[in-house]
Amino acid sequence: MITLAGAPVLTTLRLTLRAPEERDLPGFTAYMASPRAAFTGGPASASGAFQTFATVCGHWVLRGYGLFAVTLTETGEAIGLAGHLNPPAWPEPELAWNLWDAAHEGYGYATEAAFAIRDHAVAKLGWSTAISMIARDNHRSMALARRLGAAPERDDEIFGKPMTIWRHALQSPPKTGPATGGTP
């Protein structure tokens, strides 16, 4: 088996965000078969989920960045995806996230992962702006986009599905130390 060697690993208080691996496929397949995947291209058959997962992995190879598997650090369980997308059909680079099971909602995991990918986009990818394409009835993702400081910009569609483009104004973290007048 080939792995996505060299992909960064992001860590937060409770999460580890790493490149997707084959061991994540069963959880992703279950997610894609469920109504939860309606906002991310599903529901889909096992074959369709495999194709989508292969695209997620291939994005890393072709772009050098992509969606991370969001895992609980304590157990290693993959609970969703979060990261950076920019396939040809996209209007510009995107910050994206999902949780695979409702059992993981309400704990702040998606927020924790989204802040990590936002900060990574600025610090390591050099992005100064990004979007999130959110289905118009995906209220949980809209609320998360607001927590990140994004605002709705315009309506659009992707693959024939109506979306709202949310704009993220990304900023570098403030520098500290004598050169910027901050406290060393």
MOCOR-V231046 format. One record per run of one state. SS is the DSSP state (a for helix, b for strand, c for the rest). FROM is the first residue (numbers start at 1). TO is the last residue. Records with the same first field share a line. If there is no record, write none. Layout:
SS = FROM-TO ; FROM-TO
This chain:
c = 1-9 ; 12-14 ; 20-21 ; 34-34 ; 41-45 ; 64-66 ; 73-77 ; 86-93 ; 100-101 ; 105-108 ; 124-128 ; 136-138 ; 148-150 ; 159-160 ; 170-177 ; 181-184
b = 10-11 ; 15-19 ; 67-72 ; 78-85 ; 94-99 ; 129-135 ; 151-158 ; 161-169
a = 22-33 ; 35-40 ; 46-63 ; 102-104 ; 109-123 ; 139-147 ; 178-180
